[in-house]
Amino acid sequence: MISMILLLCGSEVYSQNGWVFLNPPGSGYLTDIQFVNTHTGFVARFSANIIKTTNAGSSFDVIPVPAGSNLNAIQFPNSLTGFAVGLNGRAIKSTNGGLNWFLLNTGLTVDIVTLSFLTSDIGYIAGYNTKVLYTSNGGANWVDRSIGQSINIISAFFTSQNTGFVGTAHESQLLFKTTNGGVNWNLQNIPYVSLIFVKSIHFINSNTGYFVGDRPYVFRTTNSGLNWDAVYAGAPDLRFLDVHFSGNDTGYAVGERVICKTINGGLNWVIQNGGTSPYFNSVYFTSPKTGYTVTTLGQILKTTTGGGQITGANLTTEALPEKFELEQNYPNPFNPVTKIRFGIPSNVKRESSDVTLIIFDILGRKVTTLVNEKLKSGTYEADWDASANPSGIYFYRLQSESYTRTNRMVLIK
């Protein structure tokens, strides 16, 4: 009872930043994300639909797509025209800002994994069995520009109609370049670091570009691929899945349980998080500080502060708890990071619940808000990094419309 009285008073002494979880509808593996402006963005879900926001992630709509469209990648070369590709030769297109989608005839049966469109008419799609197709009329017709070797292409980026790069999942033939629109392809000479695949390629201009793969390196060129340098990103077990730059200097690389950032054009990288974080499939920034990333668990995270630690609730399972639950943090005592696990039951209408998870100090002053969002039913984890806080007793309170519980924890430094 005393702790509850303490928790009702006081003022906030800490402001949160970093990455926060948004609340997209539905569930399932999210593969790619792109924004066409600061407010409007699209997310490809592997289980055959697209998620759209028009208010920078405050809310989302689920957009149906043609049946069987298990999507690997999505791109909008302008605000109205979009393309997405997926399994079994599937390519779809929208001409009204993603509201409706229709099938394109690619003539392929192999999986299409990646795409790179320069305009609403000119673009490339690529996938397994070295297939590369080129269109100059928005996908009405396709021209075969395949490499001609038995390898799987999993990434592509074109800097112009004629010049582009594709990355593969073949360790001895990882990166190819064309300067004549795919008529000819030349194998790139890259530093040997036992790389097995090139998962993402991103150029900020015709000369400066980056790619990442299954090793803890970000590769960089400043002369359109004539030479590549491998920059060690800071941990031996990193595997990257996407790289994106919001300007000449600031960029992000994401992958299996990791987000890394550079502020000097890729010369140095800093790990923003790691450990038990989810797998991040794709990252996109609309400005140097505002960006989004999506995960294999169907989560969308956002930052407006240039990244940092992940805050908010991480959905660990969609199994439906029978009642609200707030577990004891682990470890406890802790220094300086601890996990708080809680469960949200399904209500009668199967709607999301408004949930807050707030940390207070011994005097009842609010230290930080870990969660303040609508959450669907499931079991969640939230991490608190108390590096900036002194040793002592703290309280964490989970609250919804019909439930409040407070637990005690101890920080020892």
C-alpha positions in Angstrom: 0.0 0.0 0.0 2.8 2.4 0.8 4.4 1.8 -2.6 1.1 2.6 -4.3 0.9 6.0 -2.5 4.4 6.8 -3.5 3.7 6.0 -7.1 0.8 8.5 -7.4 3.0 11.6 -6.8 6.0 13.2 -8.3 7.2 14.5 -11.6 9.1 13.0 -14.5 12.9 13.1 -14.2 13.9 11.2 -17.3 12.9 11.5 -21.0 12.9 8.4 -23.2 14.5 8.1 -26.7 15.8 5.4 -28.9 13.6 2.8 -30.7 10.0 2.3 -29.7 7.5 -0.4 -30.8 4.6 0.7 -32.9 1.3 -1.3 -33.1 0.7 -2.7 -36.6 -2.5 -4.8 -37.2 -2.3 -8.5 -37.7 0.7 -10.7 -37.3 3.3 -12.4 -39.4 6.8 -12.0 -40.8 7.5 -8.5 -42.1 10.1 -8.4 -45.0 10.5 -4.8 -46.2 9.6 -1.2 -45.5 9.8 2.0 -47.5 8.4 5.5 -47.1 7.4 7.8 -50.0 7.4 10.9 -47.7 7.7 11.7 -44.0 4.1 10.4 -43.3 3.3 7.7 -45.9 5.0 4.4 -45.8 4.5 0.8 -46.8 5.5 -2.5 -45.2 5.5 -5.9 -47.1 4.2 -8.9 -45.1 5.3 -12.3 -46.2 1.9 -13.8 -45.5 0.3 -12.0 -48.4 -0.7 -8.4 -47.5 0.7 -4.9 -47.3 0.5 -2.5 -44.4 0.2 1.2 -45.0 0.5 4.3 -42.8 -0.3 7.9 -43.7 0.5 9.4 -40.3 4.1 8.3 -39.7 3.2 5.1 -37.9 0.5 6.4 -35.6 -1.9 4.0 -37.2 -1.8 1.4 -40.0 -4.2 -0.1 -42.5 -4.0 -3.6 -44.0 -4.1 -3.6 -47.8 -5.2 -6.9 -49.5 -3.1 -8.1 -52.4 -3.8 -10.8 -55.0 -4.0 -14.3 -53.5 -0.7 -16.2 -53.2 1.5 -13.0 -53.1 4.0 -14.0 -50.5 6.0 -10.8 -50.6 9.8 -10.4 -50.3 10.3 -6.8 -51.2 8.4 -3.6 -51.9 9.3 -0.3 -53.6 7.5 3.0 -54.5 9.4 5.0 -57.1 6.8 7.8 -56.5 3.8 8.4 -54.3 1.3 6.7 -56.6 3.1 3.8 -58.2 4.4 0.9 -56.3 5.8 -2.6 -57.0 6.2 -5.7 -54.8 7.7 -9.1 -55.6 7.5 -12.5 -54.0 7.5 -16.3 -54.4 6.8 -18.3 -57.5 7.5 -15.5 -60.0 4.9 -13.2 -58.4 5.1 -9.4 -59.1 2.3 -7.0 -58.3 1.7 -3.3 -59.0 -0.3 -0.4 -57.6 -1.1 2.9 -59.5 -3.2 4.6 -56.8 -0.9 4.9 -53.8 -1.1 1.3 -52.7 -4.9 1.1 -52.3 -5.3 -1.6 -54.9 -2.8 -4.1 -56.4 -2.9 -6.2 -59.5 -0.7 -8.9 -60.9 2.1 -8.4 -63.5 3.0 -11.2 -65.9 6.7 -11.9 -65.4 6.8 -15.3 -67.0 8.8 -16.6 -64.1 8.1 -19.5 -61.8 11.2 -19.0 -59.5 11.1 -16.8 -56.4 11.6 -13.1 -57.1 13.6 -11.7 -54.1 14.5 -8.1 -54.9 13.7 -5.2 -57.1 15.1 -1.8 -58.0 12.9 0.8 -59.8 14.2 4.2 -60.9 10.9 5.6 -62.2 7.4 4.3 -62.5 8.4 2.8 -65.9 12.0 1.8 -65.6 13.1 -0.9 -63.2 14.5 -4.4 -62.6 13.4 -7.4 -60.6 15.7 -10.4 -59.7 15.6 -13.7 -57.9 16.6 -17.3 -58.0 18.5 -19.1 -60.8 20.2 -15.7 -61.7 17.0 -14.3 -63.1 17.1 -10.6 -63.8 14.3 -8.9 -65.7 14.2 -5.3 -67.0 11.1 -3.2 -67.9 10.8 0.1 -69.5 7.0 0.4 -69.4 6.1 -0.2 -65.8 6.0 -4.0 -66.0 3.7 -4.4 -69.0 6.6 -6.2 -70.7 9.9 -7.7 -69.4 13.3 -8.3 -71.1 15.5 -11.0 -69.8 18.8 -9.6 -68.5 19.9 -12.6 -66.5 23.5 -13.3 -65.6 23.5 -16.8 -67.0 25.0 -18.8 -64.1 23.3 -21.1 -61.7 23.3 -18.8 -58.6 20.5 -17.1 -56.6 20.2 -13.3 -56.7 18.9 -11.8 -53.4 19.7 -8.1 -53.6 19.8 -5.4 -56.3 20.4 -1.6 -56.6 20.5 0.4 -59.8 22.0 3.9 -59.8 20.8 4.6 -63.4 19.0 2.9 -66.2 22.2 1.2 -67.3 24.3 1.0 -64.2 23.5 -1.4 -61.3 24.6 -4.1 -58.9 23.2 -7.4 -57.8 24.2 -9.5 -54.8 24.0 -13.3 -54.6 24.0 -16.2 -52.2 27.0 -17.8 -53.8 30.2 -17.3 -51.8 32.6 -17.3 -54.8 30.5 -15.0 -57.0 28.9 -12.6 -54.6 28.5 -9.2 -56.4 28.0 -8.3 -60.0 27.9 -5.0 -61.8 26.5 -3.9 -65.2 27.0 -0.7 -67.1 24.8 -1.5 -70.1 21.4 -2.3 -68.5 22.2 -6.0 -67.7 23.3 -7.0 -71.2 26.7 -7.8 -69.6 27.6 -8.5 -66.0 31.0 -8.3 -64.4 32.0 -10.0 -61.2 33.2 -7.5 -58.6 36.4 -7.9 -56.6 35.6 -7.6 -52.9 37.8 -8.2 -49.8 37.8 -11.8 -48.7 36.1 -12.2 -45.3 34.4 -15.6 -45.8 31.2 -13.9 -46.9 28.4 -16.3 -48.0 25.7 -13.9 -49.3 25.2 -10.2 -50.1 21.7 -9.4 -48.7 21.4 -5.6 -49.2 23.0 -3.0 -51.5 22.5 0.8 -51.1 24.0 3.7 -53.0 23.7 7.3 -52.0 25.0 8.6 -55.4 26.5 7.1 -58.5 29.9 6.5 -56.9 29.3 5.9 -53.2 27.6 2.7 -52.1 27.4 0.0 -49.4 26.5 -3.6 -49.1 26.0 -6.0 -46.2 25.8 -9.8 -45.7 26.3 -12.6 -43.3 29.5 -11.3 -41.7 30.2 -8.4 -39.2 31.3 -6.0 -42.0 29.8 -3.2 -43.9 31.4 -2.9 -47.4 31.9 0.5 -48.9 32.9 1.9 -52.3 33.5 5.5 -53.4 34.3 4.8 -57.0 31.2 2.9 -58.2 32.6 -0.5 -57.3 36.1 -0.2 -58.7 37.3 -0.9 -55.2 35.5 -2.0 -52.0 36.6 -1.7 -48.4 35.4 -3.9 -45.6 34.6 -2.0 -42.3 34.4 -4.1 -39.2 31.1 -3.3 -37.4 32.1 -4.3 -33.9 31.1 -7.8 -33.0 32.2 -11.2 -34.4 28.7 -12.8 -34.6 26.9 -10.0 -36.5 24.9 -11.0 -39.6 23.4 -8.1 -41.5 20.2 -8.1 -43.6 19.8 -4.5 -44.7 21.6 -1.2 -45.0 20.2 2.3 -45.6 21.6 5.8 -45.5 19.5 8.9 -44.8 22.3 11.2 -46.1 25.9 11.3 -47.1 27.2 10.6 -43.5 24.4 8.9 -41.5 23.5 5.3 -42.2 22.1 2.2 -40.5 22.7 -1.5 -40.9 20.3 -4.0 -39.3 20.2 -7.7 -39.1 20.0 -10.7 -36.7 19.4 -9.0 -33.3 21.4 -5.9 -34.1 21.1 -2.3 -35.3 24.3 -0.4 -36.1 24.8 3.3 -37.0 27.4 5.4 -38.6 27.7 9.2 -38.7 30.9 9.4 -40.8 29.9 7.8 -44.0 30.5 4.3 -43.0 34.1 4.6 -41.7 33.0 3.6 -38.2 29.9 1.8 -36.9 28.4 1.8 -33.4 26.1 -1.0 -32.2 22.9 0.4 -30.8 21.5 -2.8 -29.4 21.9 -6.5 -29.4 21.5 -9.6 -27.3 17.9 -10.9 -27.3 16.5 -8.3 -29.7 14.5 -9.7 -32.7 15.8 -10.1 -36.2 15.5 -6.9 -38.1 14.8 -7.5 -41.8 14.7 -3.9 -43.2 15.4 -0.4 -42.2 14.3 3.0 -43.8 14.9 6.6 -42.7 12.9 9.6 -43.8 15.4 12.0 -42.2 18.7 11.7 -40.3 16.8 11.1 -37.0 13.5 9.6 -38.0 13.4 6.0 -39.2 11.7 2.6 -39.1 12.7 -1.0 -39.0 10.7 -4.2 -39.3 11.2 -7.7 -37.8 10.6 -11.3 -38.4 8.1 -11.3 -35.5 5.8 -8.9 -37.3 7.0 -5.8 -35.3 7.6 -2.3 -36.5 9.9 0.0 -34.6 10.3 3.8 -34.9 12.9 6.3 -33.8 12.8 10.1 -33.9 16.1 10.5 -32.2 18.5 8.7 -34.5 18.1 5.4 -32.8 19.5 4.1 -29.6 18.3 1.5 -27.1 15.0 -0.3 -27.8 12.2 0.8 -25.5 8.6 -0.3 -25.3 7.2 -3.8 -25.4 8.6 -6.6 -27.5 6.0 -9.3 -28.4 7.6 -12.7 -27.5 4.6 -14.9 -28.2 1.0 -14.5 -29.5 -0.3 -17.3 -27.1 -3.3 -15.8 -25.4 -2.8 -15.3 -21.6 -6.0 -15.9 -19.6 -5.5 -12.8 -17.5 -3.2 -9.8 -17.0 0.2 -10.8 -15.7 3.2 -8.8 -14.5 6.2 -11.0 -13.7 9.2 -10.1 -11.5 11.9 -8.4 -13.5 15.0 -10.5 -14.3 17.7 -10.3 -13.2 16.9 -8.7 -9.8 19.0 -7.1 -8.4 20.4 -5.9 -11.7 23.1 -3.7 -13.2 22.4 -1.9 -15.5 19.8 -3.7 -17.7 16.8 -5.8 -16.7 13.8 -7.4 -18.4 10.2 -7.0 -17.4 7.8 -9.6 -18.8 4.0 -9.2 -18.8 0.9 -10.7 -20.4 -2.1 -9.1 -22.0 -5.3 -11.2 -22.2 -7.8 -11.1 -25.1 -10.8 -9.1 -24.3 -14.3 -10.0 -25.5 -14.1 -8.0 -28.7 -10.4 -9.1 -29.3 -9.4 -5.5 -29.4 -6.1 -4.0 -28.4 -5.7 -2.7 -24.9 -4.3 0.6 -23.8 -1.3 -0.3 -21.7 1.4 1.6 -19.8 4.5 0.4 -18.0 6.2 3.1 -16.0 9.3 3.1 -13.8 9.3 5.1 -10.5 12.0 5.8 -8.0 11.7 5.3 -4.2 10.2 8.8 -3.8 7.5 8.1 -6.3 8.9 10.2 -9.1 8.4 9.0 -12.6 11.8 7.9 -14.0 10.7 6.7 -17.5 7.8 5.3 -19.4 8.7 2.0 -21.0 5.3 1.3 -22.7 2.5 3.6 -23.6 0.5 2.1 -26.5 -2.2 -0.1 -27.6 -1.2 -3.8 -27.4 -2.9 -6.8 -28.7 -3.1 -10.0 -26.7 0.1 -11.8 -26.1 3.2 -12.0 -23.9 5.7 -9.1 -24.0 9.1 -8.2 -22.7 10.4 -4.6 -22.1 14.0 -3.8 -21.3 15.1 -1.0 -18.9 18.6 0.3 -19.2 19.3 2.1 -16.0 22.9 3.1 -16.9 22.0 6.8 -16.2 20.3 6.1 -12.9 21.8 5.7 -9.4 21.6 2.5 -7.3 18.5 2.1 -5.3 15.0 0.7 -5.1 12.7 1.2 -8.0 9.1 0.3 -8.8 7.5 -0.7 -12.1 3.8 -0.4 -12.7 1.7 -2.1 -15.4 -1.7 -0.4 -15.9 -4.6 -0.8 -18.3 -8.3 0.1 -18.2 -9.1 -2.7 -15.8 -5.8 -3.7 -14.3 -3.0 -2.2 -12.2 0.0 -4.0 -10.6 3.2 -2.7 -9.1 6.4 -4.7 -8.5 9.7 -3.7 -6.8 13.2 -4.1 -8.1 16.7 -3.2 -7.0 19.5 -1.6 -9.0 23.0 -2.2 -7.6 26.0 -0.6 -9.2 
